[in-house]
Amino acid sequence: MYPLIRSLLFRLDPETSHDLALRLFALASRLSNTGKPPQATAEPDQSPPVMGIRFPNPIGLAAGLDKQGTARDIFRRLGFGFVEIGTVTPKPQPGNPKPRMFRLKEHQALINRMGFNSVGLEQFRKNLAATSANIITGINIGKNAATPVNEAINDYLACLREVYTPADYIAINISSPNTEGLRQFQDRELLDVLLAGLNQERERLSDKTGNRKPLVIKVAPDLNRLQVNAIAALIRTHSIDGIIATNTTVSRPGIENHPLSIQTGGLSGVPLKQPSTQIIKLLHDNLQDEVPIIGVGGIHNLESALEKFEAGARLIQLYTGLIYQGPTLVKQILDVTGKIHQS
Ligand SMILES: Cc1cc2nc3c(=O)[nH]c(=O)nc-3n(C[C@H](O)[C@H](O)[C@H](O)COP(=O)(O)O)c2cc1C
């Protein structure tokens, strides 16, 4: 069924078809709803917790598909164990001018320069409240494009305060390539200040609410070993609970000759698989199993999902693979990865 839907969707421009796909996933999930979402073989409470959370299965939806927090309830029915919504910015902003998403079908890849099109915190919270909290929900936070880097910590703090209660975990996005200056937060000095501030605020919110929520950071694939080690050290120093590896890449591995490869933006999908796995390995060499890694980048079948676990990921996320393969991708990898998750 999905190949047919996809061939219709792919006749539209990528962003329109993307918006439509969100609605079709909702429809498909209702049609195929047997009353129970697909489950890993074990009951949720038999699997070991990750970041203190018992995930029903290790497959999550990556940030950026449900940016405005309007659709999370459909993803449980598609089989996902968790969703990450956002990136949300404090104030509403339109993102970059269109076109800003490009499909490289031959490579099962996308290039996007969305630039955090966001309804802003206030509307985001309303959207979230209108959906059912039937799935573990990470909320991914960022800064407004107009906020200078030296004031950006205030944007992250504002987001953290607003999403703290509805989130099961909070993802600090310091790796999207389409917001000027954002990736500078991966540098040691800036990251140190940012994580110290966010951890302090988290402790305050934790005391106030009696509920300590995990903080995770999301990093780029465009990092070398020294940078990865510096980030890993700061994760330990500031009690960060997890790391998502990786966001999209600004490099163009294996697609250099594609006419769309010159488009500015982050590349996702199959060409990102190796660079992302490499970062997971480097992180795991350093952090071992002390800090859980959420692996994302180019997962498009069972084998590529297993590759992420073998590299050291405890959980995985999908985005571009879901666009190309459809919801059956989740079901395809659920049986096997569900068993890994329990061990
Ligand atoms: C169109 C698009 C929009 C995205 N928006 C976000 C975002 O807002 N925040 C974020 O952290 N990652 C965002 N991502 C990155 C994905 O969450 C993911 O890290 C990346 O696409 C690699 O996974 P994949 O190869 O499975 O797509 C976006 C990706 C795409 C393709």
The ligand as an ORCA input file, in Angstrom:
! r2SCAN-3c Opt
* xyz 0 1
  C      12.981     17.820      6.818
  C      13.767     17.573      8.075
  C      13.587     18.403      9.168
  C      14.324     18.187     10.338
  N      14.110     19.005     11.419
  C      14.790     18.766     12.564
  C      14.564     19.577     13.709
  O      13.722     20.482     13.714
  N      15.315     19.321     14.822
  C      16.242     18.315     14.882
  O      16.872     18.126     15.918
  N      16.450     17.516     13.805
  C      15.752     17.722     12.672
  N      15.974     16.910     11.593
  C      17.007     15.848     11.677
  C      16.417     14.485     12.021
  O      15.817     14.487     13.291
  C      17.508     13.396     11.979
  O      18.458     13.673     12.979
  C      18.220     13.325     10.629
  O      17.317     13.534      9.570
  C      18.960     11.998     10.433
  O      18.078     10.911     10.447
  P      17.480     10.219      9.097
  O      18.640      9.945      8.192
  O      16.765      9.007      9.582
  O      16.550     11.228      8.502
  C      15.250     17.120     10.408
  C      15.409     16.274      9.289
  C      14.683     16.486      8.134
  C      14.884     15.563      6.960
*
